[in-house]
């Protein structure tokens, strides 16, 4: 992977398409970051089988 100045990079595209008003709104939203979001049933994953854990 090279670190060249390529004008078609994803970062440059994202910067050009950034919506200043949406960014400001996102920054001003009073989001509680100390509590986890509720996951949908599809997003939830099961943990490792308790019998297989080696960190106990």
DSSP file (Angstrom, degrees, kcal/mol; ACC not computed):
  #  RESIDUE AA STRUCTURE BP1 BP2  ACC     N-H-->O    O-->H-N    N-H-->O    O-->H-N    TCO  KAPPA ALPHA  PHI   PSI    X-CA   Y-CA   Z-CA
    1    1 A X              0   0    0      0, 0.0     2,-0.3     0, 0.0     0, 0.0   0.000 360.0 360.0 360.0 126.3    0.0    0.0    0.0
    2    2 A X        -     0   0    0      1,-0.0     2,-0.6     2,-0.0     0, 0.0  -0.667 360.0-139.0-102.3 158.3    1.5    3.3   -1.0
    3    3 A X        +     0   0    0     -2,-0.3     2,-0.2     2,-0.0    -1,-0.0  -0.632  46.5 151.5-113.7  70.5    0.9    6.7    0.5
    4    4 A X        -     0   0    0     -2,-0.6     2,-1.5     1,-0.0    -2,-0.0  -0.576  56.8-106.6-101.3 163.4    0.7    8.8   -2.6
    5    5 A X        +     0   0    0     -2,-0.2     2,-0.6     3,-0.0    -2,-0.0  -0.675  49.7 171.0 -88.1  84.2   -1.2   12.1   -3.3
    6    6 A X    >   -     0   0    0     -2,-1.5     3,-1.7     1,-0.1     6,-0.2  -0.870  29.1-151.2-101.3 118.8   -3.9   10.6   -5.5
    7    7 A X  T 3  S+     0   0    0     -2,-0.6    -1,-0.1     1,-0.3    -2,-0.0   0.655  94.3  58.1 -65.2 -15.7   -6.6   13.1   -6.3
    8    8 A X  T 3  S+     0   0    0      4,-0.1    -1,-0.3     5,-0.0    -3,-0.0   0.184  78.1 135.2 -99.0  17.7   -9.2   10.3   -6.7
    9    9 A X    <>  -     0   0    0     -3,-1.7     4,-2.2     1,-0.1     5,-0.2  -0.243  66.4-119.5 -66.1 155.4   -8.7    9.0   -3.1
   10   10 A X  H  > S+     0   0    0      1,-0.2     4,-2.6     2,-0.2     5,-0.2   0.851 113.4  55.9 -61.9 -36.0  -11.7    8.1   -1.0
   11   11 A X  H  > S+     0   0    0      2,-0.2     4,-2.4     1,-0.2    -1,-0.2   0.926 107.8  47.0 -65.2 -44.2  -10.6   10.7    1.6
   12   12 A X  H  > S+     0   0    0     -6,-0.2     4,-2.2     2,-0.2    -2,-0.2   0.920 112.9  49.8 -64.3 -43.0  -10.6   13.5   -1.0
   13   13 A X  H  X S+     0   0    0     -4,-2.2     4,-1.6     1,-0.2    -2,-0.2   0.918 111.5  48.8 -60.7 -43.5  -14.0   12.4   -2.4
   14   14 A X  H  < S+     0   0    0     -4,-2.6     4,-0.4     1,-0.2    -1,-0.2   0.896 110.8  50.4 -64.8 -39.9  -15.5   12.3    1.1
   15   15 A X  H >< S+     0   0    0     -4,-2.4     3,-0.7     1,-0.2    -1,-0.2   0.889 110.6  49.4 -65.6 -38.8  -14.1   15.8    2.0
   16   16 A X  H 3< S+     0   0    0     -4,-2.2    -1,-0.2     1,-0.2    -2,-0.2   0.811 114.6  44.7 -69.8 -29.6  -15.5   17.2   -1.2
   17   17 A X  T 3< S+     0   0    0     -4,-1.6    -1,-0.2    -5,-0.2    -2,-0.2   0.379  83.7 128.2 -96.5   3.8  -18.9   15.7   -0.5
   18   18 A X    <   -     0   0    0     -3,-0.7     2,-0.8    -4,-0.4     3,-0.1  -0.350  55.0-139.0 -65.0 139.2  -19.1   16.7    3.1
   19   19 A X     >  -     0   0    0      1,-0.2     4,-2.5    -2,-0.0     3,-0.2  -0.879   8.8-160.2-101.7 106.0  -22.2   18.5    4.2
   20   20 A X  H  > S+     0   0    0     -2,-0.8     4,-2.4     1,-0.2     5,-0.2   0.858  90.3  51.3 -57.0 -39.3  -21.1   21.3    6.6
   21   21 A X  H  > S+     0   0    0      2,-0.2     4,-2.4     1,-0.2    -1,-0.2   0.902 110.9  47.7 -67.2 -39.9  -24.6   21.7    8.1
   22   22 A X  H  > S+     0   0    0     -3,-0.2     4,-2.6     2,-0.2    -2,-0.2   0.901 111.6  50.8 -67.6 -39.5  -24.9   18.0    8.8
   23   23 A X  H  X S+     0   0    0     -4,-2.5     4,-2.3     2,-0.2    -2,-0.2   0.933 111.3  47.8 -62.2 -45.3  -21.5   17.9   10.3
   24   24 A X  H  X S+     0   0    0     -4,-2.4     4,-1.8    -5,-0.2    -2,-0.2   0.912 112.1  49.8 -61.9 -42.2  -22.4   20.8   12.6
   25   25 A X  H  X S+     0   0    0     -4,-2.4     4,-1.5     1,-0.2    -2,-0.2   0.921 110.6  50.0 -62.4 -44.0  -25.6   19.2   13.6
   26   26 A X  H  < S+     0   0    0     -4,-2.6    -1,-0.2     1,-0.2    -2,-0.2   0.884 111.6  48.4 -62.4 -38.8  -23.8   15.9   14.4
   27   27 A X  H  < S+     0   0    0     -4,-2.3    -1,-0.2     1,-0.2    -2,-0.2   0.824 113.7  46.5 -71.4 -30.6  -21.3   17.8   16.5
   28   28 A X  H  < S+     0   0    0     -4,-1.8    -1,-0.2    -5,-0.2    -2,-0.2   0.649  84.6 110.8 -87.6 -16.0  -24.0   19.7   18.4
   29   29 A X  S  < S-     0   0    0     -4,-1.5     2,-1.5    -5,-0.2    -3,-0.0  -0.353  72.9-128.1 -60.5 135.8  -26.3   16.7   19.1
   30   30 A X        +     0   0    0      2,-0.0     2,-0.4    -2,-0.0    -1,-0.1  -0.664  40.4 175.5 -87.7  86.6  -26.3   15.8   22.7
   31   31 A X        -     0   0    0     -2,-1.5     2,-0.9     2,-0.0     3,-0.0  -0.786  31.5-133.2 -98.4 134.6  -25.5   12.1   22.4
   32   32 A X        +     0   0    0     -2,-0.4     3,-0.4     1,-0.2    -2,-0.0  -0.764  27.0 176.1 -85.6 107.5  -24.9   10.0   25.5
   33   33 A X        +     0   0    0     -2,-0.9    -1,-0.2     1,-0.2     4,-0.1   0.458  66.2  73.7 -93.7  -1.0  -21.8    8.1   24.7
   34   34 A X  S    S+     0   0    0      2,-0.1     2,-0.4    -3,-0.0    -1,-0.2   0.644  90.2  61.3 -87.8 -14.2  -21.5    6.4   28.1
   35   35 A X  S    S-     0   0    0     -3,-0.4     2,-0.0     1,-0.0    -3,-0.0  -0.921  87.8-116.0-114.9 139.2  -24.3    4.0   27.4
   36   36 A X        -     0   0    0     -2,-0.4     2,-0.1     1,-0.1    -2,-0.1  -0.346  30.9-111.0 -70.2 150.2  -24.3    1.4   24.7
   37   37 A X        -     0   0    0      1,-0.1     2,-0.3    -4,-0.1    -1,-0.1  -0.463  35.8-102.5 -74.6 152.3  -26.9    1.5   21.9
   38   38 A X        -     0   0    0     -2,-0.1     2,-0.3     1,-0.0    -1,-0.1  -0.622  38.1-142.3 -74.6 132.2  -29.6   -1.1   21.7
   39   39 A X        -     0   0    0     -2,-0.3     2,-0.0     1,-0.1    -1,-0.0  -0.717  12.3-118.7 -96.1 146.2  -28.8   -3.7   19.0
   40   40 A X     >  -     0   0    0     -2,-0.3     4,-1.5     1,-0.1     3,-0.3  -0.318  34.8-103.2 -71.8 166.9  -31.3   -5.3   16.8
   41   41 A X  T  4 S+     0   0    0      1,-0.2    -1,-0.1     2,-0.2     3,-0.1   0.864 124.6  52.9 -60.0 -34.5  -31.7   -9.0   17.0
   42   42 A X  T  4 S+     0   0    0      1,-0.2    -1,-0.2     3,-0.0    -3,-0.0   0.836 108.5  49.9 -69.7 -32.6  -29.8   -9.3   13.7
   43   43 A X  T  4 S+     0   0    0     -3,-0.3    -1,-0.2     2,-0.1    -2,-0.2   0.722  90.6  95.6 -79.6 -21.8  -26.9   -7.2   15.1
   44   44 A X     <  -     0   0    0     -4,-1.5     2,-0.4    -3,-0.1    -4,-0.0  -0.470  57.3-164.8 -74.2 139.3  -26.5   -9.1   18.3
   45   45 A X        -     0   0    0     -2,-0.2     2,-0.1     0, 0.0    -2,-0.1  -0.941  20.8-115.2-122.3 147.2  -23.8  -11.8   18.3
   46   46 A X        -     0   0    0     -2,-0.4     2,-0.1     1,-0.1     3,-0.1  -0.465  31.1-118.9 -77.9 152.3  -23.5  -14.6   20.8
   47   47 A X        -     0   0    0      1,-0.2     3,-0.1    -2,-0.1    -1,-0.1  -0.343  45.2 -70.5 -83.0 169.7  -20.4  -14.8   23.0
   48   48 A X        -     0   0    0      1,-0.1    -1,-0.2    -2,-0.1     5,-0.1  -0.291  64.5 -89.1 -59.9 142.8  -17.9  -17.6   23.0
   49   49 A X    >>  -     0   0    0      1,-0.2     3,-1.8    -3,-0.1     4,-0.7  -0.322  34.4-131.0 -54.6 128.3  -19.2  -20.8   24.5
   50   50 A X  G >4 S+     0   0    0      1,-0.3     3,-0.7     2,-0.2    -1,-0.2   0.818 105.5  58.8 -55.3 -33.3  -18.5  -20.6   28.2
   51   51 A X  G 34 S+     0   0    0      1,-0.2    -1,-0.3     3,-0.0    -2,-0.1   0.754 104.8  50.7 -69.6 -22.9  -17.0  -24.1   28.2
   52   52 A X  G <4 S+     0   0    0     -3,-1.8    -1,-0.2     2,-0.0    -2,-0.2   0.574  82.3 114.6 -91.7 -10.0  -14.4  -23.0   25.6
   53   53 A X    <<  -     0   0    0     -4,-0.7     3,-0.1    -3,-0.7    -3,-0.0  -0.354  38.6-178.0 -66.1 138.0  -13.2  -19.9   27.5
   54   54 A X        +     0   0    0      1,-0.1    -1,-0.1    -2,-0.1    -4,-0.0   0.324  67.3  80.8-114.0   4.2   -9.6  -20.0   28.6
   55   55 A X              0   0    0      1,-0.2    -1,-0.1     0, 0.0    -2,-0.1   0.267 360.0 360.0 -97.1  13.1   -9.5  -16.7   30.4
   56   56 A X              0   0    0     -3,-0.1    -1,-0.2     0, 0.0    -2,-0.1   0.449 360.0 360.0 -89.8 360.0  -11.2  -17.8   33.6
